[in-house]
Amino acid sequence: MRALLRWPRQRDDAHQEGRATVARTSRLSGLRSLAPAERRAAVAAELGIAPDDLGAFLDGGIDLTHADRMVEHAIGTIGIPVGVATNLIVDGREVLVPMATEEPSVIAAASNVARMARPLGGFTTTTTGPLMQAQVQLLDVADVHAARARILERETEVLELANAQDPRLVEHGGGARRVDVRIIHGRHATHLVVHLVVDVRDAMGANAVNTMAEATAPLLASIAEGRHLLRILTNKADLRLARARVRIRPDDIGGPEVVANMLEAGALAHDDPYRAATHNKGIMNGVTAVVLATGNDTRAVEAGAHAHAARDGQYRSLSTWERDADGNLAATLELPMPVGLVGGATRSHPAAQAAVRMLEVTTADELARIVVSVGLAQNIGAVRALSAEGIQRGHMGLHARNVAVSAGATADEVDALAARIVAAGAVRADVAERELAELRAGR
């Protein structure tokens, strides 16, 4: 009989007991050698569902009619490969993670690092709760400091008006929680900006907070004796953080020298914005792939992450690298994580629904914990490759298949051609075309 584990759920900075979930392994070795249909069947078997439940991944999940209801002026759809990251343990739970990405090596790297992390328990996470913020800009205010005081005096009235806009959110335990008022001294003007801090529960929250901002703006302008202008959420979601940490033994990641090199690379990413941009891009390779697969807003998550990287005035690495007392690599990552399971493409896109089903999550908090863990795994994988054999060795080996397809290789020629151009040490289109001609001539 399979054991039951508890998945932690949100309560500010602490874990809270959640629903029971069936534990099973994410350690699916050998997926690489299986055909796509066989991989899908293997994943479904571990999830205890039918392979057809993941069928939305076969054709991208939507047709043109569906797309036409989602965006303006639709003329078609574009497909992105969806793979499954294996080996992850997040807060004691085995997780199979769908990742939508066009870039080779991303899924393999995350899976490989997750395997390395298993002996010491995998990834441990915390969250701060689903708080999003709306901004209301107030102009032509003569006495900004006095206006700030007047607005705070009437905070209860403002919150009641905001919550009247979304009684269903309030019924589910969410709603506007407080009002913050900021005075910003700029180069050309002094700005008065009101923040509505809203608990959005399992939604990403943009629609909810924007509606509240629109409704409260006239009242706020009246109190401030000015006029309102911008009324919209901020994607600097620094009240909605997710954190992950992991430890990996030196012998499991390449030895003490590799760990030492990773620490040096991490130090450069902290100090140098040029390195930090690439370092953080590696994190987002993992984060964005899960966010996209689940139908969430990749641009919102990316904007918040990069803003967080510059929170002290310089753009820095989002992750940290240390040794623990036993000499293990200890890595941590903190990110704003405005993802949801309610509304938007997450609910309307069949492939996104299949991705959520694969993850076995029922709250946005659970999803956020997995996303930040995958981001940290991907980051470790990239930095490890840079600190050991170099990034191109593995990346170009996987990229060779794409080059082979671009050169015109048929399905039964792709693997052989990819092997030839990797052996030649030149994963380029011109070399692939030449090698393909030789391959065919030799038959």
N, C-alpha and C positions, 0 to 999 in steps of 0.2 A: 504494500500500500504506500502511495506517495505521501510524503509529509506535507503539512500545511505551514506556510510562513505568513507573517504579518507584514504588509507593506505600510511603511510610515506615511502618515498624511499630515497636512499642514496645520500648524498652530504657531504662528509667528516664528520664533527661532528654534522651536523644539519640535520633535517628532510627536505624532499622535497616532494612536492605534487606528487602523483602517480595516478594510474588508480583508477576509482571508482569500488567498489565491493559491492555486495549485502550483507547487514547486516542481520543476523539471529542469533538465539540463539545457544550457545554451552551448554546450561544448560539442558542436557538430563538426567533427573532423571529417575531412574528405569531401566537403561540399564542392571544392574546386574541380574535382574530377567528375562530378555528376552533370548530366544535362539539365537545363533550366527546369523542365517539368519534374525531374527527379528531385531537384533541390526544393521546389515548391512542395512536393509531397513530403519530403523529410521535415520541413519546417511545420507543415500542417500536422504531421504526426506528433511532434513534440508539443504543439499547442492543443492537441486534442480536438481539432476541427477537421472538416473535410477540405481537400485541396481546392475544391470549387469556391470555398469561402475566400480564397486569395485570388480568385479568377480575375478580379478587377485590374490586377497588375498586368494581365496579358496584353491588353490593348490600350493601356493608359487610363482606362476607367470612364472616359467620356467620348461621345461622338460630337459632331458639329452642332447638332440640335441642342445638346446640353451646353456646349461652349457658348452658343449664341445667347443663352440665358444668363451666363456668368459675366461676360464682358461686352463692351460696345464694339460694333463693326467687326464681329468675329468672321474670319475667313477660313479657319482651320484650327488644328491643334499641333503641338510639338511634343514628341516623346522624349522622356529622360529615363535612362536605365535605373531600375530599382533593384538593389541588392540587399542582402541581409548580413548584418554584423553579428558575429557569433562570440561566444565565450564570456559575455558580460555578466558580472554579478554586481548588482546595484542595491545597496542596503540589505544584503543577504538574499536577494531574489535573483534568480536566473532570468535573463532577459534576452530575447531575440529582437534585434532592432532593424527595422526597414530604413534604408538610406537611399535617397534619390540624388544621384550625382552623375555627371558626365566625365569626371576626372578619374583616370586609373590610379590605383594604389590606395585610395582613401579607405575603402571598406576593408581591404586586406590589412592595412596598417592598424586600424582601430581594433580589428579582431585579434591581431597578433599581440598587441599590447594588453588587451583584455585577458588573453591567455596567460601572459607573463604575470598579471596582477592576481590571478586566482589563488596561488598558494598563501597569500597574506590577506585574503578575504575580499578582494575586488574593491569596488568604489563605495565610499561613504558620502552621503549628501545631507545638506540642510537647505531650507528655504526660509524666506522672510514673510511669506504670505502674498496674496494676489492684489497688491495695492498699485493702482494706476493713478495718474494725475492729469487733470485738465487745466489748461491755462486760460485765463480771461485777461486780456490786455485793456487797461483803462487809460484814456488820454484826456488832456485838458483839465487835469486835476491841479488846483492851485496849491493845496496843502497836502502833499503826499503822506507825510508822517501822521498828520491828524486823520487823513482818510483811512490810512491803515488801521488806526485805532478804532475808528467808527465801524469799519467792516468786521473787525474781530469782536466788537461788542455785540454785533448782530449775527454771529456765527450760527446760532441755533436756527434762526429764521432762514438763512441761506441754505443750510443743510436740509431743512424740512422741504424747501422748494425743490432742491436737487433730487431728493429721494421720492418726491411725488411723481417724478418723470419715469420711474422704473419700479413700481411696486412689486413686480415679480422678483426682481433682484433682491429687494429688501426681504421678501418672503423666504428667500433661500439663504438668508444670513448675510447678504452683502449690503452695499449702499455707501453713500457718502459718509466719510468718517470725521473729517476735519477740514478746516479752511486755513491755508497759509497765505500770507501776504508778503510779497517781496518788493523791496525798493532797489532798483538797479541803476547805478550811476554810470551812464554811458558817455561816450565821447561827445555826442551831439545832443543828448537828452537824458532826463531822468525818467525811468520807466516804473510804472506801478503795475504789478502783475499779481493776480490772485490765482492760487492753486486750489483746486478741489481734489482732495485725496479720497479715492473711491476704492472700496473692496469689491472687485468684479467677480469674485468666486471662480467659476470654471470657464469664464469667457476670456478672450484676449482683452476685451474691454473698450476698444476704440469707440464703438457706437454708443455704448452706455455713457462714457464720460463726455463725449462730444455733445450728446443730447442734454446732459446736465449743464454743461458750460453754456450752451445756447439759451437754456431756460433761465439761468441765474444771472446772465450778463446784464440785462436791463436793471435788475435790482441792485447789483453791485455798482453799476454806473451811477445810479441814483444816490446811493449811500456815499459814494466818493465825490459826488457833485461834478462828474465829468461825463465822458462818453466811452462806450466800449468799442473795441475793434476786433482783434483776433479772439476766437473762441474755439479751442481745439486741444486735443491731448498733446502731451509731450512724449516723444519716444525715448527720452532719457529716463528709462524706467528704473531709477536707482532705489526705489522703495520695493521693488519686486525682484529680489536677487535669488539666485540659485548657486550653491557652492558644492564642489566635489573635491574629495581628496583621495589619494591612493598611495600605497607603498609598494615598491618592487625590489626584490632582492638583487644585488649586483650580478650574481651568477645567472639570473634569469633574463637579464637584459644585455648581457655582453661582457660583464666583468667590471671591476672597480675603475679601470681606465676609461671605459665608456661613460660610466656615471660621472667621473670627474670632468670629462669633456662636455657632457650635457650641462653640468653646473656652469661651466665657462660660457657655453652658448646662451644659457638663461640669463647670466649676468649681462651679456652684451645686449640681449633683447630688452632688459630693463633700462639700460642706460642710453641706447641708441635708437631713435625713432625709425631710422631706415631698416634696421634689423627687426624692430618690434612690429612693423607693418607686415613683414613676411611671416614672422612668428605667429602673429594673431590670425593671419590668413589661414595658416595651418589649423588653428583651433576652429575657425569658422568652416573649414572644409567638412568637419564632422558635424558641427552644430547645424549648419544650413541644410545639410543632407537630410537630417531627421526632421527639421522644421518643415522643409518642402514636402517630404513624404507624407506628413500628417496634415497637409493643407493649411499650415499656418503661414503667417506673414513674415517671409524671410527678410524683407527690407527693414521692418520694424525691429527685429531681433538684431540684425547687423548694425543698424544705426545706434541702438542702445549699447551694444558691445563696444563699438569704437569710441563712443562718447565716454564710456566707463574707463577705457584705456587711457584717456587724457584727463581724468578727474583731478589730478594734482597740478595741471597746467602743462605737462609734457606727455606726449604720447608714449606709453610704455607697454610692456608685455602684460597680458591679462593673467598669465599663469606664473606661479613661483616654483623654484626648484631648490631643494635642500637635501641634506643627508639627515636621517634620524639617528638616534643614539646607537643603533645597531649597524649603521653604515648603509642602510637601504636608501634608495632614491625615494624621497617624499615630495610629491607634486600636488599642488592645489590650484583650483581655478574658481573664480567668482565672476558671474555674469548677470546682468539684467536678463530676465527670461519671460517676456510677455507672450506666452503661448496659451492657447485655449482649446477646449473640446466642444464648446457651445457656439453655434453660429458659423457663418462664413463657409469657406470651402471644406473645412474639417467635417461639417455635417452634410454638405451637398455633393461632395466629390466621392464617387464610389471607391476610387483607389485610396484616398485619404482615410475613408472608413475602414478599408481593409488593413491599412497600416496601423491604425489605432487598435484594431482587433488583434493584430500580431503582437503589439506591445502589451496587451492586457491591462491597459490603464483605464481608470474611470474618473480621474480628476486631472485638472490642469497641473496641479502640484506634482503629481506622479510623473507626468510627461516632462515637466521642467527638470526634474532630478535626472531622468535618463538622458535628456539632451545635453546637459552640462557634463555628465560622465563621458558621453561619447566625444564631446569636444576635447576633454582632457586626454582621453585615450589617443585621439588622432594627433594631438599636439606632441605627446610623448613619442609616438611612432615617427613623426617627422623629425624631431630633434635627435632621436636615437640614430636614425639613418644618416643624418648630417654628421653626427659625432662618431660614426663607425665607418661604414663602407661608402658613404656619400649618397645623396638623394637620387642621383640619376640611375644607379644600378637597378634598383627595384622598380623605380617609376618607368624607366624606358623599357624594361622587360615587359611590363604590362601594357605600355603604350604601343608596343610593336604590333599587337593584334589590330589596333585601330589603323595603323599605317598600312598593314597588310590589306585590310578591307578597302582603304582608300586607293590602293594600287590596283584594285580590281580582282583580288583573290576571291574564289568561290568558297563556299562553306567548308568543303573538304580540303581546301588549300591553305586556309588561314593559319592554322597552327604550324604547318611545315614552313610556310613563308616567314612567319614571325620568328621561328627558331633560327632561320638562316640569317636574317638581318641582325638579330641579337648577336649571333656568333661572329658576324662580320664587324661588329662594334660600330655600326652606323645605322641607327633607326631613323631613316630618312626616306622620303617618297621616291627619290630617284634611284636609291639603292634597292628599294623594294620592287620597283618596276623591273630593274635589271635582273634581280634574283628570281622574280616570278617568271620572266621569259626563260631563264635557264632551267627553272624547275619544270616548266611545261615541256621544254625541249628534251629533257632527260627522261620523259615518260615513254 
